[in-house]
């Protein structure tokens, strides 16, 4: 059902694009919609009315098929709640026990010790030393 509706939606979209491009705008558009090429079939005003109605019908068809496609797509979604759900348990592959993170001796601890040593500099200002 979704595939058929998607194909219909595609044809309606292509037809809508074509009809909009054929229409004559104030600036002349593509020049296809002029009454010169129509001969005695329809007047310029009749062509404009036909193309305007066709555009309106195709636009309604486009919106209807878009809404139906989104409605059909909503059936595949299952509502989920993040409230009251139990967290998934994490297991190590092979049944290995997790390793505890180091409590001291890490990179951050080393940087912290280096920063403390720099802060212990003498309180009195010193003259610059030459090398």
C-alpha positions as CSV (number, residue, x, y, z in Angstrom):
1,X,0.0,0.0,0.0
2,X,2.8,2.4,0.9
3,X,4.7,1.6,-2.3
4,X,1.6,2.3,-4.5
5,X,0.9,5.6,-2.6
6,X,4.5,6.6,-3.0
7,X,4.5,6.0,-6.7
8,X,1.2,8.0,-7.0
9,X,2.8,10.8,-4.9
10,X,5.8,10.8,-7.3
11,X,3.6,11.1,-10.4
12,X,1.5,13.9,-8.8
13,X,4.7,15.7,-7.9
14,X,6.2,15.5,-11.4
15,X,2.9,16.6,-12.9
16,X,2.7,19.6,-10.5
17,X,6.2,20.6,-11.4
18,X,5.4,20.4,-15.1
19,X,2.2,22.3,-14.9
20,X,3.8,25.1,-12.9
21,X,6.6,25.4,-15.4
22,X,4.2,25.6,-18.3
23,X,2.2,28.4,-16.9
24,X,2.8,31.9,-18.2
25,X,4.1,34.4,-15.6
26,X,4.0,38.1,-15.8
27,X,7.6,38.1,-17.2
28,X,6.8,35.5,-19.8
29,X,8.0,32.4,-18.0
30,X,9.2,29.7,-20.4
31,X,7.0,31.1,-23.1
32,X,5.3,27.7,-23.5
33,X,2.0,28.9,-22.0
34,X,1.4,31.7,-24.6
35,X,-1.7,31.6,-26.8
36,X,0.3,31.8,-30.0
37,X,1.2,28.1,-30.0
38,X,-2.3,27.0,-29.1
39,X,-3.9,28.1,-32.3
40,X,-7.6,28.2,-32.2
41,X,-7.9,25.5,-29.5
42,X,-8.2,27.8,-26.5
43,X,-7.7,31.5,-25.9
44,X,-5.0,32.8,-23.7
45,X,-7.5,33.3,-20.9
46,X,-8.9,29.8,-21.2
47,X,-5.5,28.3,-21.1
48,X,-4.6,30.2,-17.9
49,X,-7.9,29.1,-16.2
50,X,-7.2,25.5,-17.2
51,X,-3.6,25.6,-15.9
52,X,-4.7,27.3,-12.7
53,X,-7.4,24.7,-12.0
54,X,-5.0,21.9,-12.9
55,X,-2.4,23.3,-10.5
56,X,-4.9,23.6,-7.7
57,X,-6.1,20.0,-8.2
58,X,-2.5,18.7,-8.3
59,X,-1.6,20.7,-5.2
60,X,-4.5,19.2,-3.3
61,X,-3.4,15.7,-4.5
62,X,0.1,16.4,-3.4
63,X,-1.0,17.4,0.1
64,X,-3.4,14.5,0.5
65,X,-0.8,11.9,-0.6
66,X,1.8,13.6,1.7
67,X,-0.5,13.3,4.7
68,X,-1.4,9.7,3.9
69,X,2.2,8.7,3.5
70,X,3.1,10.3,6.9
71,X,0.0,8.6,8.5
72,X,1.0,5.2,7.1
73,X,4.6,5.8,8.3
74,X,3.4,6.4,11.8
75,X,2.1,2.8,12.1
76,X,5.7,1.5,12.1
77,X,6.7,3.6,15.1
78,X,6.3,2.2,18.5
79,X,5.9,4.6,21.4
80,X,8.6,4.3,24.0
81,X,8.9,5.9,27.4
82,X,12.1,6.8,29.1
83,X,10.4,7.2,32.5
84,X,10.2,4.0,34.5
85,X,12.3,1.9,32.2
86,X,15.1,-0.2,33.7
87,X,18.6,0.6,32.4
88,X,20.2,-2.1,30.3
89,X,22.8,-4.1,32.1
90,X,26.3,-3.8,30.7
91,X,28.3,-7.0,30.5
92,X,31.9,-7.5,29.4
93,X,32.5,-9.9,26.5
94,X,33.8,-13.3,27.7
95,X,32.5,-12.8,31.2
96,X,35.5,-10.7,32.3
97,X,35.1,-8.6,35.3
98,X,35.3,-4.8,34.8
99,X,38.5,-3.1,35.8
100,X,38.2,-0.3,38.4
101,X,39.6,3.0,37.4
102,X,42.9,4.0,39.1
103,X,42.4,6.1,42.2
104,X,45.8,7.8,42.0
105,X,48.7,8.1,39.6
106,X,46.6,9.2,36.7
107,X,47.4,12.0,34.2
108,X,45.1,14.4,36.1
109,X,46.8,13.7,39.4
110,X,50.2,14.2,37.9
111,X,49.2,17.6,36.4
112,X,47.7,18.6,39.8
113,X,50.9,17.8,41.6
114,X,52.9,19.7,39.0
115,X,50.6,22.7,39.5
116,X,51.0,22.6,43.3
117,X,54.8,22.6,43.0
118,X,54.7,25.7,40.8
119,X,52.4,27.5,43.3
120,X,55.0,26.8,46.1
121,X,57.4,29.3,44.5
122,X,59.0,31.8,46.9
123,X,56.8,34.8,47.9
124,X,59.4,37.4,47.3
125,X,59.9,38.6,43.7
126,X,63.2,37.6,42.1
127,X,65.3,39.3,39.6
128,X,65.6,37.6,36.2
129,X,68.5,35.3,35.7
130,X,70.8,35.3,32.7
131,X,71.8,32.1,31.2
